[in-house]
């Protein structure tokens, strides 16, 4: 009689659970790529796959993406992977919040089909030296201030797209520049996936939901809504009929935004830029682009928060 190895026994148990999970519509958690391939193989190839890539520390913003994916697709795959190649600051990587158990509970309630929680060696079995053409979309905003960040995003997103092979991939508009860059390289590299943008989800006081909010002190959390309050007021000014008299050029509105945010002593604006929503290049006049976005990054103590709002 042949004695099965421990690895084969574990694999057989996992396959049995996948069958059980499909029948009873239970969520499957996969820690390796072979587990993921086994789990997804139980579903018909004709099923559309909705994919939500995350770095964990989930909040209702992430869950809104999962809800949208569940409404669109029969299979919803969520990844939880803190990608080291997109962190230009090792300290930022080390302190990034990790709440795996809570994340999985939230995802099960939200209706995720498969959760992929891979180790670094699963995503990067070898060092990833790929350098991507980002079409100059990283020239402003986050790009110069976080060198290599968007190339790291491209590395992990393309790697995950190759693994999951999604029909749709869902991203939040809070990371406006990232969304534009992912759209660009997905199209350029001919990935057969539709990038779906989803609205920013906010706390009741207007603060954009973010995993980094968990790192805020109580005092910094109290003043953080000043960011969106200022952006919202800027958007109101931008739609005023007398805008040319109030702010003849976008740079004047930018200066006002920075001044308003920095008037709160616990906040410090790193940048505020008014850009063409398509090219992400700063605009010098209100007539320069049909779609205009205001983007900002603000330090609340040691925590860096980003936000944006449509002006035109």
Buried (B, 14 or more C-beta within 10 A) or exposed (E): EEEEEEEEEEBEEBBEBBEEBBEEEEBBBBBBBEBBEBBBEBBEEEEBBBBBBBBBBBBBBBBBBBBBBBEBBBBBBBBBBBBBBBBEEEEBBEEBBBBBEEBBEBBEEBBBBBBBBBEEEBBBEEEBEEEBEBBEBBEBBBBEEBEBBBBBBBBBBBBBBEBBBBBBBBBBBBBBBBBBBBBBBBEEEEBEBBBBBBEBBBBEEBBBBBBBBEBBEEEBBBBBBBBBBBBEBBBEBBEEEEBEEEBEEBBEBBEBBBEBBBEBEBBBBBBBBBBBBEBBBBBEEBEEBEEBBBBBBBBBBEBBBBBBBBBB
